[in-house]
Amino acid sequence: MLLLPLGVALLLAGGDYLLWSWSLASDHNVLALFCGLTLAPLSISLLWLALLSATRMLRRDARRSAAAARSRRRATTAAAGPQPDGEPAPAAGPSSSGSIAA
């Protein structure tokens, strides 16, 4: 998972921002220039890692809900039992053939 790199990037960007703010207030121009130049790439990488983590969490949640829906569908089908002619009950939902029955 991307939480460890996200935390490291957050600490680096936060520390760089604090050092940049301090060096501007204390009139350390060279340090302020260095920290200002490194703050942009650190911020971009932090944003990128945050977006990656968010999309991975959304995909994981979508997969879990799809798996839960499949298991509920299977449980419903299994609970319905066999039909009078001996075939299992059809699964709920639209037919897979795509044609309209008359």
C-alpha positions as CSV (number, residue, x, y, z in Angstrom):
1,M,0.0,0.0,0.0
2,L,1.1,3.6,-0.6
3,L,0.6,4.9,2.9
4,L,4.3,4.7,3.9
5,P,5.6,6.7,0.9
6,L,2.7,9.1,1.3
7,G,3.7,9.7,4.9
8,V,7.3,10.2,4.0
9,A,6.4,12.6,1.3
10,L,4.1,14.5,3.7
11,L,6.9,14.8,6.3
12,L,9.4,15.9,3.7
13,A,7.1,18.5,2.2
14,G,5.9,19.8,5.6
15,G,9.5,20.0,6.9
16,D,10.6,21.8,3.7
17,Y,7.7,24.3,4.0
18,L,8.5,25.0,7.6
19,L,12.2,25.4,6.8
20,W,11.4,27.7,3.9
21,S,9.1,29.9,6.0
22,W,11.7,30.1,8.8
23,S,14.5,31.0,6.4
24,L,12.4,33.7,4.7
25,A,11.6,35.2,8.1
26,S,15.2,35.0,9.4
27,D,16.6,36.5,6.2
28,H,18.6,33.3,5.2
29,N,18.3,33.9,1.4
30,V,20.3,30.9,0.1
31,L,18.5,28.5,2.3
32,A,15.1,30.1,1.3
33,L,16.0,29.7,-2.3
34,F,17.0,26.1,-2.0
35,C,13.9,25.2,0.1
36,G,11.7,27.1,-2.3
37,L,13.1,25.2,-5.3
38,T,12.6,21.8,-3.6
39,L,9.2,22.6,-2.3
40,A,7.5,22.4,-5.7
41,P,8.6,18.9,-6.7
42,L,7.9,17.6,-3.1
43,S,4.4,19.1,-3.3
44,I,3.8,17.5,-6.7
45,S,5.0,14.1,-5.5
46,L,2.8,14.4,-2.4
47,L,-0.3,15.2,-4.5
48,W,0.5,12.3,-6.9
49,L,0.9,9.8,-4.1
50,A,-2.3,11.1,-2.5
51,L,-4.2,10.6,-5.8
52,L,-2.7,7.1,-6.2
53,S,-3.7,6.1,-2.7
54,A,-7.2,7.4,-3.2
55,T,-7.8,5.6,-6.4
56,R,-6.4,2.3,-5.0
57,M,-8.7,2.6,-2.0
58,L,-11.7,3.3,-4.3
59,R,-10.8,0.3,-6.5
60,R,-10.4,-1.9,-3.5
61,D,-13.7,-0.9,-2.1
62,A,-15.4,-1.4,-5.5
63,R,-13.9,-4.9,-5.7
64,R,-15.1,-5.7,-2.2
65,S,-18.6,-4.6,-2.9
66,A,-18.7,-6.5,-6.2
67,A,-17.5,-9.6,-4.4
68,A,-20.1,-9.1,-1.7
69,A,-22.8,-8.7,-4.3
70,R,-21.7,-11.9,-6.1
71,S,-21.8,-13.9,-2.9
72,R,-25.3,-12.5,-2.0
73,R,-26.4,-13.5,-5.5
74,R,-25.0,-17.0,-5.1
75,A,-26.6,-17.4,-1.7
76,T,-30.0,-16.3,-3.1
77,T,-29.7,-18.7,-6.0
78,A,-28.6,-21.6,-3.7
79,A,-31.5,-20.8,-1.3
80,A,-34.0,-20.9,-4.1
81,G,-33.2,-24.6,-4.6
82,P,-33.9,-26.6,-7.7
83,Q,-37.0,-26.0,-9.9
84,P,-39.7,-28.6,-10.3
85,D,-38.1,-29.9,-13.5
86,G,-34.8,-30.5,-11.6
87,E,-32.9,-27.5,-13.0
88,P,-31.4,-24.9,-10.6
89,A,-33.2,-21.6,-10.2
90,P,-32.1,-18.9,-12.7
91,A,-29.9,-16.1,-11.3
92,A,-31.6,-12.8,-10.6
93,G,-31.0,-10.0,-13.1
94,P,-31.2,-9.5,-16.8
95,S,-30.7,-12.4,-19.1
96,S,-27.3,-12.8,-20.7
97,S,-28.6,-13.4,-24.2
98,G,-29.7,-9.8,-24.7
99,S,-32.8,-10.9,-26.6
100,I,-36.4,-10.1,-25.5
101,A,-38.5,-13.1,-24.7
102,A,-42.0,-13.2,-26.2
